């Protein structure tokens, strides 16, 4: 029997992103030297943070607390998108290489935003 968070589409998408980004980071680290450290490490941490905040938030009973965790997860997902942009800006990969990850992140952010509004309708006003 799965945990409740394992049933969420957004959780599965976050796991998919972690798999995708792990392969990208391995490719970058294989091709480059020390120049990649801080962005790659931050991207790795942010991707894990999104997943963990989604799981932990889904386990919280108060709706507003759940929404806060989902907001943190959304923040981590957008941080991942910025890290991908930084990798392109640093010349460590191309826009085409990061596009699949950014598309997945757009889906993740959209799903998290909808969940946040479900648990705290005041987020709707902030998102519009």
C-alpha positions, 0 to 999 in steps of 0.5 A: 500500500503506497503512502498518500504522497506517492499517489500524487501526479506532482510527486511522480513528476518530481521523481521524474525530474530528479531522474532527468536532472541526475543524468544531466548533472552526470553528463556535465560533471563528466565533461567539465571540471570544477567550474560546475560545482556550485550550480550543479550542487544547488540544482541537485539540492533544490530538486530534492527539496521540491520532492521532500516538501511535497511529501511532507506537506501532503502528510500535514493535516491542517490545510494552511500548513499543507499549502505552505509546504507546497509553496516551498516545493513550488519555490524549489521547482522554480529555483531548479529552472533558474539553475538550468538557466545558469548552466546555459549562461555558464556555457555548460549545456545548451538551451536544447539540453535543458528544455525537457527539464524546464518543460517538466518543471512548468508542469510541476509548478502548475500542479503545485499551484493548483494544489496550493489554491485547493488547500488555501484559496488566498493563494489564488489572489497572489497567483493572479 
